[in-house]
Amino acid sequence: MAGKNKEIEDKRFITETKASLNSKNDDLILAKIHELKSSGRVSILPLILDLLNQNNSERVKQEVILFISNLKDQKCVPFIVDYIQTHSNVVWISQVISACWQSRLDYSDNLNTFMDCFLSGNYQVALESFTVIEGMVWRTSNNALASCKRILLEGVSDISDDKKPLYCELLKVLDSGKSGLHDNYPEINT
């Protein structure tokens, strides 16, 4: 019986959250986002991310980016990565990627996603992707680093002139297999 009550409570929570986030009232949306910072569940993260595409308010979008920047639950990573993969061409993608390294969550298993963004995005997207990759390279296996380097080398013809210095630096980071940034991540340092 307790399991059934929990399921009903979860459904009600999702329904109420969805209704608040889909409101036309930005103040109500912002209040709900603030509430979810302390009481939210990982499962509602796609609803919050959808606000970047569905809401025109700059205040709401900035609050969503701040929300992502402050995530501390590693279970959020797949939702963020999925969003990046399916929305790599949206205006806000550089800020979403920036929030990844700001959150200090472990994205080391998803570096190929950031490699793709580095190659296909504008300079700002490339810079933010570089920062995520550089921050995670120390946690990445040699095989994964080789895969990243292969992706980078295969994409060399697509690199714009403004990204070439960043491209060369990323090759150096991948070749070294370390970034020296492991001290910045004591919570995931093993």
Helices and strands as residue ranges (DSSP letters): H 2-21, H 26-39, G 42-44, H 45-54, H 58-69, G 74-76, H 77-86, H 93-103, G 108-110, H 111-120, H 123-136, G 137-139, H 142-154, G 156-158, G 161-163, H 164-176, G 182-184
